[in-house]
Amino acid sequence: MSFAKVQSAQTTLLDAAIIDVEVDISGGLHAFTVVGLPDKAVEEARDRVSSAIKNSGFKSPKARNQKVVISLAPADIKKEGSHFDLAIALGYLLATGDIRFKPEGKLFLGELALDGRVRPITGTLPLIRAAKRAGFLEVYVPGENAREAALIEGITVYPVGSLTQTIAHLISKTLEEDLDKHLPHIVKRLVPVQPKTEIELGVRESSVDLSDVKGQESAKRGLMIAAAGAHNLAMYGPPGTGKTMLARAFAALLPPLSYDEALEVTSIHSVAGTLKGDLVTAPPFRSPHHTASHIAIAGGGSVPKPGEITLAHRGVLFLDEFPEFEHRVIEALRQPLEDRTISITRVKGSASFPAQFVLIAAMNPCPCGNYGSRRECICTPQQLIKYRRKISGPVMDRIDMWVEVSNVEYSVLSGEKRQGDTSEAARKNIQAAREKQKERFKTAGLSYKTNSELSARDIDKHTKLPPKLRELFDQSATRLNLSGRAYHRVLKLSRTIADLENSENIEQSHLMEALSYRPKQINSL
């Protein structure tokens, strides 16, 4: 046999595509060619595969006078990564007749070391999802990726540690013979990984509890409201007042991910190579430094890749020193804050990545940080104006809550902690408010989970105000010169406050509190 075909897969953005690995062997001077738009890592597979085959007890392609052509199809998809190695090696050995097995219904993933060991890969979860959709019955993955792969039910996952172990298993399934004559001291049959039947989903552990922050009651109240309705929040105040501590405490206030959300988030982090463990079980908390580039935050590259905005999907994106980020980084938040997706267009392609996160921003009131504090501000009026303009009106408009975090009296800092002011107690109230929202939207036949997701079409139905309260709100909106977007965001915020207070209707106190979070203080700098 001089031709063989086995199958592998590769990630395409956040999804995956099945790739046919075709191997053709013919006579002539030795050549080993990989075609099908391979990148550098795929082209180098010929050397990794040749050495792995030789060190696994078979004759290396370099030792044979053959012309070997490896075609990765479809040819119009750019092939990236090293996870085709295992499929290429098996296809070659099948084409030479060194081994015999039935490749139908089997998918092979893994990078080969020079000694034949199989190394882990990234993007396993979306690859297995694609295999299941395509009807594959078995998938062979590196042992380190097996638990992640087993999260997908309905497909048999085999963990492999080396090329010889994989071959021994495949041959023992195909031929009924004693393998000791051919491959001694090899485990003949692999044991498939059992799917996880119980997944422990939980909240994100934080080094800061809400009770660790003394004082700042209004800021804590703002964090609870933001967590209850998934609203974006910005905190401003002098340095050292607890803004960063409050943001880190916020991570532990969010309810756990659902199983489907956990799989979605795990797929994103698996593709990006940031996955730690088998499954992301808590809302992500991403905190990039203010020197991070536009591509690192928004995503991109010659072939579009997800950035921090997408890695924070279903979780929190914390931007400390908010105005110090590049101007175009801040402006890149416009689309995800409004549409919960981010679109990236490059010469070599375009992509749309999910970006449903809660933005928590922290900033000083001025470059020196002392504006309005007990210390003297040394900034000039020009510096204040320039600093304020770093955050444009459209971005400010998309942030639901602006909370001042001012200096705390020293007597409060040296006082005892308030026992009932813990993250656990706050999380229970937040969870109850979230359940209230889910039930309301489920009854109405809507797919929303939080109030912040309400569209303009549905907002009137779920944020009804009595005539007198509506009139008061319209007067207040006129006085504050609210935009149409801000007007709707105040209504959604009011609904969340009412849910936290376990109120069926939006009361005047809820509406007035929501209005108090508009950024009028920032505009007055």
C-alpha positions in Angstrom: 0.0 0.0 0.0 1.5 3.4 -1.0 -1.4 5.6 0.0 -3.2 6.1 3.3 -5.6 8.6 4.8 -6.1 9.3 8.5 -7.8 12.3 10.1 -6.9 15.0 12.5 -8.3 18.5 13.3 -7.2 22.0 14.0 -8.8 25.1 15.6 -10.1 27.9 13.4 -10.6 30.9 15.6 -12.7 29.5 18.5 -14.1 26.6 16.5 -12.4 23.7 14.8 -12.2 22.0 11.4 -11.6 18.3 10.5 -8.4 17.9 8.5 -7.7 14.9 6.2 -4.1 13.8 6.4 -3.3 12.0 3.1 0.0 10.2 2.7 1.4 9.2 -0.7 4.6 7.3 -1.2 6.4 6.8 -4.5 9.8 5.7 -5.7 12.7 8.1 -6.4 15.1 10.2 -4.6 14.2 10.8 -1.0 11.9 13.8 -0.3 9.5 14.5 2.4 7.0 17.3 1.6 4.1 18.7 3.5 1.5 20.6 1.4 -1.8 22.3 2.2 -0.8 25.8 3.4 1.4 24.6 6.3 3.0 27.1 8.7 6.5 26.7 10.1 5.5 24.3 12.9 3.7 22.0 10.4 6.6 22.0 8.0 9.0 21.0 10.8 6.7 18.0 11.5 8.7 16.0 8.9 11.8 16.0 11.1 9.9 15.3 14.3 7.9 12.5 12.7 11.0 10.9 11.0 12.9 10.8 14.3 9.8 9.6 16.3 9.3 6.8 13.8 12.9 5.7 13.9 13.1 5.8 17.7 9.8 3.8 18.0 11.4 0.7 16.3 10.4 1.4 12.6 12.4 2.3 9.6 12.7 6.1 9.2 11.5 7.8 6.0 15.1 9.1 5.7 16.4 5.6 5.6 14.2 4.7 2.6 14.7 5.8 -1.0 11.1 7.2 -1.2 9.3 10.4 -2.1 6.8 11.1 0.6 4.0 13.7 0.1 1.8 14.7 3.0 -1.3 16.6 2.0 -3.4 18.3 4.6 -6.9 18.9 3.2 -8.8 21.1 2.6 -5.9 22.9 1.2 -7.4 26.4 1.5 -7.3 26.4 5.3 -4.1 27.7 6.8 -2.6 24.8 8.9 -1.1 25.8 12.2 0.4 24.0 15.1 2.1 20.7 15.9 -0.9 18.6 16.7 -0.9 16.9 13.2 2.3 14.9 14.1 0.6 11.8 15.4 -1.7 11.5 12.4 1.1 12.1 10.0 3.2 9.3 11.6 0.4 6.8 11.6 -0.6 7.7 8.1 3.0 7.1 6.9 3.3 3.7 8.6 -0.1 2.7 7.2 1.0 3.7 3.7 4.3 1.8 3.9 2.5 -1.3 5.2 4.4 -1.4 8.4 1.2 -1.4 10.4 -2.4 -2.2 9.5 -5.6 -0.8 11.2 -8.9 0.7 10.2 -8.7 4.5 10.4 -12.4 5.1 9.8 -14.1 6.8 12.6 -10.9 7.7 14.4 -9.3 11.1 15.0 -5.7 11.6 16.0 -4.3 14.6 17.8 -0.8 15.1 19.4 2.7 16.5 18.9 5.5 14.0 18.8 8.8 14.3 20.6 11.9 12.9 18.9 11.8 9.8 21.0 8.2 9.0 20.1 6.4 10.5 23.2 3.2 12.4 22.6 3.2 15.9 23.9 0.1 18.0 24.9 -1.6 20.4 22.6 -3.9 23.5 23.0 -7.5 23.8 21.9 -8.5 20.3 22.8 -12.1 21.0 23.8 -13.3 22.6 20.5 -11.4 19.9 18.6 -13.3 17.2 20.3 -16.6 19.1 19.8 -15.9 19.2 16.1 -15.1 15.5 16.1 -18.4 14.6 17.7 -20.3 16.8 15.3 -18.5 15.1 12.4 -19.6 11.6 13.7 -16.3 10.3 14.9 -16.5 7.4 17.4 -12.9 7.5 18.8 -10.4 10.2 19.4 -6.8 9.7 20.5 -5.3 12.6 22.4 -2.2 13.2 24.6 -2.6 12.0 28.1 -2.4 15.5 29.6 -5.4 16.6 27.5 -7.5 13.5 28.1 -9.6 14.9 31.0 -10.4 18.0 29.1 -11.4 16.0 26.1 -13.6 13.7 28.2 -15.8 16.7 29.1 -17.6 16.0 25.8 -20.0 13.1 26.1 -20.9 10.6 23.3 -17.3 10.0 22.0 -14.6 7.6 23.3 -11.4 9.4 24.3 -8.2 7.4 24.5 -5.2 8.9 26.3 -1.9 8.1 24.5 1.6 8.6 25.9 3.7 7.5 22.9 3.6 6.5 19.2 4.3 2.8 20.0 1.5 2.7 22.6 -0.9 4.1 20.1 0.2 1.6 17.4 0.0 -1.3 19.8 -3.6 -0.4 20.7 -4.7 0.1 17.1 -3.1 -3.2 16.0 -4.6 -5.2 18.9 -8.0 -3.9 17.9 -7.6 -4.9 14.3 -5.6 -8.1 14.4 -6.1 -11.0 16.8 -2.5 -12.0 17.4 0.1 -12.0 20.2 1.8 -8.6 20.0 4.6 -9.7 22.2 6.3 -11.1 19.0 6.3 -7.6 17.4 6.2 -5.0 20.2 7.3 -6.5 23.5 6.8 -4.7 26.8 4.0 -2.5 25.3 0.6 -2.0 26.9 -1.6 -3.6 24.2 -4.9 -1.8 24.8 -5.5 1.7 26.0 -8.2 2.4 28.6 -10.6 5.1 27.5 -11.1 8.1 29.8 -14.5 8.0 31.5 -16.5 11.2 31.0 -16.9 13.4 34.1 -20.4 12.8 35.5 -20.1 15.3 38.3 -18.5 18.7 37.8 -17.9 20.9 40.9 -18.7 24.4 39.7 -17.9 27.1 42.2 -17.1 30.8 42.8 -13.7 32.2 42.2 -11.5 32.3 45.3 -10.1 35.7 46.1 -7.3 36.8 48.3 -9.5 39.8 49.4 -12.8 39.4 51.2 -15.2 42.3 51.2 -14.8 42.6 55.0 -11.1 43.2 54.5 -11.9 46.6 53.0 -12.8 48.9 55.9 -15.2 51.7 55.2 -16.1 52.5 51.6 -19.7 51.3 52.2 -21.0 53.1 49.1 -18.4 51.4 47.0 -19.3 47.9 48.4 -22.9 48.6 47.7 -22.0 49.5 44.1 -20.1 46.2 43.8 -23.1 44.2 45.0 -25.4 46.0 42.5 -22.9 45.5 39.6 -22.6 41.8 40.4 -26.3 41.3 40.8 -27.1 42.6 37.3 -23.7 42.2 35.5 -23.4 46.0 35.2 -20.1 47.8 34.3 -18.6 49.9 37.1 -15.9 52.5 37.4 -14.3 53.5 40.7 -12.4 56.8 41.0 -10.6 58.4 44.0 -7.1 59.2 45.4 -4.4 56.5 45.5 -4.5 54.1 48.4 -8.2 54.3 49.1 -8.9 50.6 48.3 -10.0 50.6 44.7 -7.8 47.7 43.7 -8.8 45.7 46.8 -12.5 46.3 46.0 -12.0 45.1 42.5 -10.3 41.9 43.6 -13.0 41.3 46.2 -15.6 41.6 43.3 -14.3 38.4 41.7 -15.7 36.3 44.5 -19.2 38.0 44.4 -20.1 36.6 41.0 -22.3 33.4 41.0 -20.8 30.1 39.6 -20.8 29.4 35.9 -23.4 27.0 34.6 -22.1 23.8 33.0 -22.6 25.1 29.4 -21.0 28.4 30.3 -18.0 26.5 31.8 -17.5 24.5 28.6 -17.8 27.7 26.6 -15.2 29.5 28.7 -12.9 26.4 28.8 -13.0 26.2 25.0 -11.8 29.9 24.7 -9.0 29.4 27.2 -8.0 26.1 25.6 -7.6 27.7 22.2 -5.7 30.6 23.7 -3.3 28.3 25.6 -4.2 29.8 29.0 -6.2 26.8 30.3 -5.1 25.6 33.8 -6.5 22.3 34.7 -9.3 20.4 32.9 -12.2 22.9 33.2 -12.7 26.6 34.0 -15.2 26.2 36.9 -15.4 29.9 38.1 -15.9 33.2 36.3 -12.6 34.4 34.8 -10.9 37.4 36.3 -8.5 39.1 33.9 -6.4 42.0 35.0 -4.0 43.2 32.2 -1.4 45.9 33.0 -2.0 49.3 31.6 1.0 49.0 29.3 -0.7 46.1 27.4 -1.0 46.6 23.7 -4.1 47.0 21.6 -3.8 43.5 20.2 -3.2 42.0 23.7 -6.5 43.5 24.9 -8.8 43.4 21.9 -7.2 40.5 20.1 -5.9 40.3 16.5 -2.7 39.5 14.8 -2.1 38.5 11.1 -4.5 35.6 11.9 -7.0 36.9 14.4 -6.6 35.5 17.9 -8.6 36.3 21.1 -7.4 38.9 23.5 -8.1 39.8 27.1 -11.5 41.1 26.3 -12.5 37.6 25.1 -10.6 35.8 27.8 -12.8 37.7 30.3 -15.9 36.3 28.7 -18.5 35.3 31.4 -16.3 36.9 34.0 -14.5 40.2 34.9 -12.2 42.5 33.0 -10.4 44.7 35.6 -8.6 47.7 34.1 -6.6 49.4 36.9 -5.3 52.9 36.1 -8.0 53.0 33.4 -6.9 56.4 31.7 -3.3 55.2 31.5 -4.2 52.5 28.8 -3.6 53.5 25.2 -6.4 55.6 23.8 -7.3 53.0 21.1 -7.4 50.3 23.8 -10.0 52.3 25.7 -11.9 53.0 22.5 -11.8 49.3 21.6 -14.2 48.7 24.5 -17.1 50.5 22.7 -18.3 47.5 20.7 -18.0 44.7 23.4 -19.6 46.9 26.1 -22.6 47.5 23.8 -22.9 44.3 21.7 -21.0 41.7 24.0 -18.9 40.7 21.0 -15.8 42.1 19.4 -15.1 42.0 15.7 -11.6 41.9 14.4 -10.8 42.5 10.7 -7.3 41.9 9.2 -5.9 41.4 5.7 -5.8 37.6 6.2 -9.3 37.3 7.6 -11.9 38.6 10.1 -13.4 37.1 13.2 -16.1 37.9 15.8 -15.3 36.7 19.3 -17.6 36.6 22.3 -17.0 39.3 24.9 -19.7 39.2 27.6 -17.9 40.4 30.6 -18.3 42.9 33.5 -15.9 45.8 33.2 -14.5 47.0 36.5 -12.3 50.1 36.0 -10.3 52.0 38.6 -8.8 55.4 38.2 -7.3 58.4 40.0 -9.2 61.7 39.7 -6.1 63.4 38.2 -2.5 62.6 37.1 -1.1 63.2 40.6 -4.0 61.5 42.2 -4.8 64.2 44.8 -7.6 66.1 43.2 -10.4 66.5 45.8 -8.4 64.7 48.5 -6.8 65.7 51.8 -3.5 66.3 49.9 -2.7 69.2 47.6 -3.2 68.6 43.9 -0.3 69.8 41.8 -1.9 69.3 38.4 -2.4 72.3 36.1 -5.8 72.9 34.5 -4.5 71.8 31.2 -3.3 68.5 32.7 -6.8 68.0 34.3 -8.5 68.6 30.9 -6.1 66.3 29.1 -6.6 63.5 31.7 -10.4 63.8 31.6 -10.4 63.5 27.8 -8.5 60.2 27.9 -11.9 58.6 28.4 -14.3 59.6 25.7 -18.0 60.3 26.2 -19.2 57.2 24.4 -17.1 55.0 26.6 -18.3 56.8 29.8 -21.8 56.4 28.6 -21.5 52.6 28.4 -20.4 52.3 32.0 -23.5 51.9 34.1 -22.0 53.0 37.5 -19.5 55.6 38.6 -18.6 55.3 42.2 -16.3 57.6 44.2 -13.9 55.9 46.5 -12.7 58.6 48.8 -10.2 58.7 51.7 -11.2 56.8 54.9 -10.8 58.2 58.4 -7.9 56.7 60.3 -10.2 55.7 63.1 -12.2 53.5 60.7 -9.0 51.9 59.4 -7.9 51.0 62.9 -11.4 49.7 63.9 -12.7 46.2 64.0 -14.1 44.4 60.9 -17.9 44.3 60.4 -18.8 40.6 60.7 -21.9 40.7 58.5 -19.9 42.5 55.7 -18.4 39.4 54.1 -18.2 38.3 50.5 -20.2 35.2 51.3 -23.1 37.1 52.8 -23.1 39.5 49.8 -23.0 36.6 47.4 -26.1 35.1 48.8 -28.1 38.3 48.2 -26.6 38.6 44.7 -27.5 34.9 43.9 -31.1 35.5 45.1 -31.3 38.6 42.8 -29.9 36.7 39.9 -32.5 33.9 40.4 -35.2 36.5 40.4 -34.0 37.8 37.1 -33.7 34.4 35.5 -37.2 33.4 36.5 -38.7 36.7 35.2 -37.0 36.3 31.8 -37.8 32.5 31.6 -41.5 33.2 32.3 -41.4 35.8 29.5 -39.8 33.3 27.1 -36.5 35.4 26.9 -33.0 34.0 26.9 -31.6 36.8 29.1 -30.0 36.0 32.4 -29.3 39.4 33.8 -30.9 42.8 33.6 -27.9 44.4 31.8 -28.7 42.2 28.8 -32.2 43.7 28.2 -32.5 45.1 24.7 -34.4 48.3 23.9 -37.3 46.1 22.6 -37.9 44.4 25.9 -36.8 47.1 28.4 -40.2 48.8 28.7 -42.0 45.6 29.5 -39.6 44.7 32.3 -38.8 48.1 33.8 -42.3 49.6 34.1 -42.7 52.8 36.1 -45.8 54.4 37.5 -46.9 57.6 35.7 -45.7 59.9 38.5 -42.4 58.1 38.8 -42.0 58.1 35.0 -42.5 61.9 35.0 -40.0 62.4 37.7 -37.5 60.2 35.9 -38.0 62.2 32.6 -37.4 65.4 34.5 -34.2 64.1 36.1 -33.0 62.7 32.8 -33.5 66.2 31.2 -31.7 67.9 34.1 -28.7 65.4 33.8 -28.8 65.6 30.0 -28.8 61.8 29.7 -28.4 60.2 26.3 -30.9 57.6 25.1 -28.4 54.8 26.0 -27.8 56.2 29.5 -31.6 56.6 30.0 -32.1 52.9 29.3 -29.1 51.9 31.4 -30.5 53.8 34.4 -33.8 51.8 34.0 -31.9 48.5 33.9 -29.9 49.5 36.9 -33.0 50.5 38.8 -34.5 47.0 38.1 -31.4 45.4 39.5 -31.6 47.5 42.7 -35.2 46.5 43.1 -34.3 42.9 42.7 -31.6 43.2 45.4 -34.2 44.7 47.7 -36.6 41.9 46.8 -39.1 44.4 45.4 -41.5 43.4 42.6 -41.8 47.0 41.4 -39.2 49.8 40.8 -39.7 52.4 43.6 -38.5 56.0 43.7 -35.6 55.1 46.0 -34.4 52.5 43.5 -34.5 55.0 40.6 -32.9 57.8 42.6 -30.0 55.5 43.6 -29.5 54.4 40.0 -29.4 58.1 38.9 -26.8 58.8 41.6 -24.3 56.5 39.8 -24.2 58.5 36.6 -20.8 60.2 36.0 -21.8 63.8 36.9 -18.9 64.0 39.4 -16.3 63.0 36.7 -17.6 65.6 34.3 -17.1 68.4 36.8 -13.3 67.8 37.1 
